[in-house]
């Protein structure tokens, strides 16, 4: 874990990001949880003052399969992806080994359905949803 934190820290020092996207902490994929913990260590304002906003994203088949009832993904930031949804679906086809036949959560149909649901929740035709974890302005 220390090597991962050090690697992310080096990138933050070089790049000085203002916005950081992390997997949701309730994600059931072990690697995603490790990345969350390591990245969270690098978002402390007194060590990395460039970081103004930290957002968690959802991963189909990982975030929605957590069993903790008090740490579920609760989106409160939505980004309109209506113009980009078809391109996103085409890009996902590059990762054919990660896709499955519907109703598998990482199917093209499920990805489109989630974008539609997130869009309906936010007034767009299609949206990506995030959970704001920290913001400094």
N, C-alpha and C positions, 0 to 999 in steps of 0.2 A: 504494500500500500504506500509506503514511504517513497518508493521510486515513482509511482504514478502521481502522487501529490507534487513531488519535485518537478516532474516533467510538465505538468499543467502549470505549475508556478512559473517555470521558465518561459512558457508560451505567454502567460499573462503579463510577465514583466516586459517581454519583447513587443507584444501586440497591443497591450493595454485595452482590452475590450471594455465597452460600456454595457453591453448586453451579453448575458451568458444563458445558454439553453442547456438544461440538464434533464436526464431521465427522471420521471416522477419517483419519489422515494418509496412508494408502495409497489413499484414494478417488481414482478417475481423473478425476473432474469437476474441471476447472480452477478454477471458482469455489469449489468446496468446499475445495480445497487452499489457496486464498488465504485463505478464512475461517478455516481451521484455523491457518494461520501467524499471522494477525492476532490471533486470539483467544488463541493460545498466548503471544503477547507480553504479553498483559494478565492472565496468571495467575501472575506472579511474586509470591511471598508478601511481599516487601519493598516492592512498589508497591501491591498490592491484598490486604491482609491478611484481608479478609473471605472470600476464596476458599479453601475448605477441601477441595474435591473437584472434580476434572476428569475427566469421562467422555466417551469417544468413542462415537458411535453409528454404526450401519451404514446404508447407503442402498442399497436394491436397485438393481441395474444399474450401480452406481458403485463401491461398496466392494469387491464381490466380483469385479470385473473388473481389479483391479490386477495387474500382472505381477511385482512384486517378491516374491521368495520369502521374504524375511526381515522383511517388514512387514505380513503378513496380519492381518486382524481376528481377535483371540483374545478372545472374550467371557469375562469373569470376574465380571460383575455381571448379575443377571437380575431382572426385575420382572414380577410376575404381572399379566397383562392379560386374564385369562379373562373377567372381567365387562365388559371394554371392547372386545373384538375386533370384535364386530359394529358398534359405533359407529365404530371406526377404519375399517372397510371402507366404511361409509356416507360417512364424511368423505372418504375417498380418491376416491369417485365425483364429488366436487366438482371434482377435478382430472382430468377425463376425458381431456384432451389428454396427460396424463402416463401414462395407463394403456394397455395393449395386450392383445391376446388371448394367452392362455397358449399356449406356454411363455415369453412375454415376461416378463422378471424383475419388471416393475412391473405385473403383472396381479393381479386380486383373488385368484385361486387361488394365485399365488406368495406373496403377502403372508400369506394364511392358512397356507400350508404352512410358511413361515419361522417364524411365530408358534408353530405346532405343534411344529416341530423344536426351537426354543429352549425351549419348555415341557417337552418330553421330556428335554432336557438338564438341566433344573433342578427337575423335580418338579411342574410346573404343567400345566394343560391348554393354556395359551398364555402366551407370555412375550415381552418385549422384552429384547434383549441389549445390553450395553454393555461397553466395555473401560475399566477404571479406569486412568487415566494418572498421576494424582497424588492423594494424600490426606494431609491434615494434620488431626490431631485435637487 
